[in-house]
Amino acid sequence: MSLCTAVAISWNQLVSPQTAPIIFLLLVALLLCVLFFYQYRIKAFNAKLMTLEKKQQQLLLDASLRYQEEERKKLSANLHDDAGPLLATARLYLSDQLLEQDRETQAKTIAMTRSILDEAIGLVRSISHDLIPPTLKNFGLHSAINDLIKKIHGAGIVSATATFTSYEKRYSEEKELLIYRIVLELINNILKHSHASFIDVQQFWHQQHYRLLISHNGDGLTQQAFEQINNQPGGMGLKNIVGRIRLLEGTIQFEREPANNTYVIKISFP
């Protein structure tokens, strides 16, 4: 008797009209146990995923708060170190002794005070422009970036161009300022580190997303190099940029185009 024949006989003896329902129920129970086990594993995985997402959102929020705190400290230092002494000097000129001076001396003192106050006003205006450029506030993100590129090109060191296709919509002032800061820091990094001779910025709307393409012919990053840097302890400037982009639910991609010998940074925001 062959092994297969023996197994078939044993199975026929085991599965009889009396035992078949019991075996069927056991198989169903086993299948339900396997199903419940995998459902439990899926629920546990989803719970862990939600915990990780919450932690990531908290990290992004913390990064945003740290950035805002750094901006406040910078503003405080500028006002204290630059505007403060000017206003204190103007106050000295406007002391009670001004009333005791002759008319000619008073005129000179008033003129000097006015000059100091004009300098302080110009300084405060400059700080205000650094916080939110007037072009950004009045005309939007497209115009502010275009104005920035014109200033870079006007310096005569780098050939810079900018194009945009439409004003499909405007974001909130806070979001536009955050995107502008991201672009400003990326372009600043290109100017400082890439040795590029030209920069091109393209802005357009595609499928309800605002997209930016920043191209240059200097030393740039590929996506692989970016991920390596982003996973290292250093590179806080780049990490802050990526953190703010994720906070806005955007994306960033670094590519190299060998045909044009250029590097392109692709950014998208919903």
Residue pairs with C-beta under 8 A, 6 or more apart in sequence:
14 23
15 23
56 246
59 243
60 243
60 244
60 246
60 247
61 247
63 239
63 240
63 243
63 244
63 247
64 243
64 244
64 247
67 240
67 244
71 131
75 127
75 131
78 123
78 127
79 124
79 127
82 123
83 120
83 123
83 124
83 127
86 116
86 117
86 119
86 120
86 123
87 117
87 120
89 116
90 113
90 116
90 117
90 120
93 109
93 112
93 113
93 116
94 113
98 106
98 109
98 110
101 109
132 173
132 177
133 144
133 147
133 148
133 180
135 143
135 144
135 147
136 143
136 144
136 176
136 177
136 180
137 173
140 167
140 170
140 176
141 170
141 171
141 176
141 179
141 180
141 203
141 210
142 164
142 167
142 203
144 176
144 180
145 162
145 164
145 180
145 183
145 201
145 203
145 212
146 162
146 164
148 183
148 184
148 187
149 160
149 161
149 162
149 199
149 201
150 160
150 162
152 158
152 160
152 187
152 191
152 199
153 159
153 160
153 161
158 191
158 196
158 197
158 198
158 199
159 197
159 198
159 199
160 198
160 199
160 200
160 201
161 198
161 199
161 200
161 201
162 200
162 201
162 202
162 203
163 200
163 201
163 202
163 203
164 202
164 203
164 204
165 203
165 204
165 205
166 204
166 205
168 205
168 210
169 205
170 176
171 179
171 210
171 269
175 248
175 269
178 244
178 247
178 248
179 210
179 248
179 269
181 244
182 241
182 244
182 245
182 267
183 201
183 212
183 214
183 267
185 237
185 240
185 241
186 214
186 241
186 265
187 199
187 201
187 214
189 237
189 238
190 196
190 199
190 214
190 216
190 218
190 220
191 199
193 218
193 219
194 216
194 218
194 219
194 220
194 263
195 218
195 219
196 216
196 217
196 218
196 219
197 217
197 218
198 216
198 217
199 214
199 215
199 216
200 213
200 214
200 215
200 216
201 212
201 213
201 214
201 215
202 212
202 213
202 215
203 210
203 211
203 212
204 211
205 211
208 270
209 268
209 269
209 270
210 268
210 269
211 266
211 267
211 268
211 269
212 265
212 266
212 267
212 268
213 264
213 265
213 266
213 267
214 264
214 265
214 267
215 257
215 260
215 262
215 263
215 264
215 265
216 262
216 263
217 260
217 261
217 262
217 263
218 263
219 263
220 254
220 256
220 262
220 263
220 265
221 229
221 254
221 263
222 254
222 255
222 256
222 263
223 253
223 254
223 255
225 254
226 238
226 254
229 235
229 238
230 238
230 239
230 242
241 252
242 252
245 251
245 252
245 267
245 269
248 269
249 269
249 270
250 267
250 268
250 269
250 270
251 266
251 267
251 268
252 265
252 266
252 267
253 265
253 266
253 267
254 263
254 264
254 265
254 266
255 263
255 264
255 265
255 266
256 262
256 263
256 264
257 263
257 264
